[in-house]
Amino acid sequence: MTISHEAVYLHIYSHRQASPNKKLIKLLPYQKSQRRRPNAKTKRGSKIKDQISIEQRPQHIENREEIGHWEGDLVIGKGQKSAIGTIVERKSRYTCIVKLKDRKSATVRKQFVKEFRIFSKKITKTMTYDNGVEMAQHKELTKQTGVLVYFAHPYASWERGTNENTNGLIRRYFPKGTNFKNVTLEQLKLVQEKLNNRPRKVLNYKTPMEILIQNSA
């Protein structure tokens, strides 16, 4: 017998105020008190100019047929006063964790550019991001790196599922309530190294590092 993850979530959130279910919610990766349905819509628009919608993204990116297509986001710290950046390559699941002094768009752009420049152009083609205003300088990022930025629909986290799942793994090392201002770059890169050298079932038990290297030649 098998059971889908969706059925588990439906059971937990159907009576989320019950004491046993509150305990179960705390064991979930994101520990949210409510769960937004995948097809839920919002009327709130984005404040980012000149966006390129994910609807314009080539289909082969969705199919993970080639290396070089990334997803990005921020992981927010205690009181929303600190954050780290995360970018994950879709095919290999290779992860970069980026230290940020603040959440300003110029800071995020500068640090993401620095990270992308570590890699060759062959493996830095596109990035799919959410609608966070920290990516307001996406055109400048593209100019500096050649990485074309696509934007997911508002509140459609499943359109960046690889990144969301990776952020859940990172939260195991830095749980909610972490003040990222007190976390060093060395600590972030240690977690990055662990994730990138961890065999994944979805990769036939190879590591993200192995897949990235194999597809970089």
C-alpha positions, 0 to 999 in steps of 0.5 A: 500500500502506498499513500501520496504526500498530498493525502498526508498534508490533507489529513494534517491540515483538515484539523490543524488546531487539534493538539496531535496535528499541531505537533505534526505540523512542527515536524513538516519542513516549512511548519506553516499553520495553513496550507495554500492550495496549489491552484490558489490565486491572488489579485496582488501584482508584482512590483518588478518591472520588465518581468519575463513570465515563466510562461515564456520559458522554453519547455525543455527547461521544464523537462530538465533535459540540459544543464544550466537552468537554475531556480532562486530564492531567499531563506528569511531569518528571525524577524525577517531581519536577515536572509541568505540566498539560494540558487539550485541547478534544476537538473543536477540539484547543485546548490549555492548558498549565498551570504547577504548583508541585507535584502536590498536588490543591489546586494542580492544582484551583486552576490548572485552575480559573484556566484554565477561567475564561478561557473562557465557560461555552459552551466549558467543559462537561466534562473527562475525566481519568485516575485520577491522585490530583491530581484528588481535588478534582474536585467542588470544581473542578466547583463553581467552574467548572461543568465536570463531571469524568468519569474514564476506566478505569484504564490506558485512555489511549486513552479520552483519546486527544486528550490523549495525542496532544497530550502527545506533541506537547508532549514534542517541546518538553520531552522526558523528563528535563525539570525543569519547575521550570526551565521558565517560564510564558512558555516553556509559553505559547509552546509552547501558542500554537504548538500552537493555531496549527498547522494540523491535517489532522484539522481540514481544515487549520484551526488549533485556534484557528480552530475554537474561535473559530468554535464560540464565537460 
